[in-house]
Amino acid sequence: MNNNTTQDMLIRRMDVIIHLLLEARVDNEMPISSKIERLLSFGLSKPEVASIIGKPINYVTAVTSGKKKQKIKDKGK
């Protein structure tokens, strides 16, 4: 990895941390599925999200596919 790639990756992760800290509240515990969706929406890959939340990638994939199925089901109503 060259310096620019490493720097871009670090900047992106720092941006995610800043956004998450801004949203964090002591009285409001965000569900793990919401955290996964939020991290993915910031552009992190599924392996990166799995590493951050401490779950296997299969868990992240299952949560995201479950969310997609729910969205499709909700649109059909």
Secondary structure, DSSP 4 states (H G I P E B T S, - for coil): --HHHHHHHHHHHHHHHHHHHHH-BTTBPPPHHHHHHHHHHTT--HHHHHHHHT--HHHHHHHHHHHHHHHHHHHT-
